[in-house]
Amino acid sequence: MTPPYRTGSRVEGKIQMGDHGAYGERLGDHFHLASAPAFVSWTLRKSEIAVTEIKCDVENNGLTSPIPREDAFLVTLQLRDCPRHELWIDDRPALTAALPAGVTCLYDLRTNPIAYSISAFHSLHFYLPRRARSPISMTLRASMISTVESQASA
């Protein structure tokens, strides 16, 4: 059964995602989740933008599988406290801290972020391809981020 807030084009009663992008069931698969409801929309340039709910009530869920590199960002909003996790960016450990509910994180999908979920978690992941940035920045009358510097440890 498709949640009521999940949209996209329908084929034979199922929601169809594009053939690429780190969102929806594809993103849920990287977190080893059975379900990852998503809301998908398209910009004026026909770029997909999406928000996916990622929730796991199990501690020590393991490493995420590698998300294919692409020219996009994932912006995450923590919906509940996530006191413990580990992160690797381009195969190097990154500095981490507790993620309290309400905090946001920005991940550049060109850098192969891999997470180890030690604590249970619940978050929203906003998928924003760079090709969608011009219509978004024009609407917001703001410039967009082009790169993200990680705090990878030595």
Secondary structure, 3 states (H helix, E strand, C coil): CCCCCCCCEEECCEEECCCCCCCHHHHHHHCCCCCCCEEEEECCCCCEEEEEEEEECCCCCEECCCCCCCCEEEEEEECCCECCEEEEECCEEECCCCECCCCEEEEECCCCCEEEECCCEEEEEEEEEHHHHHHHHHHHCCCCCCCCCCCECC
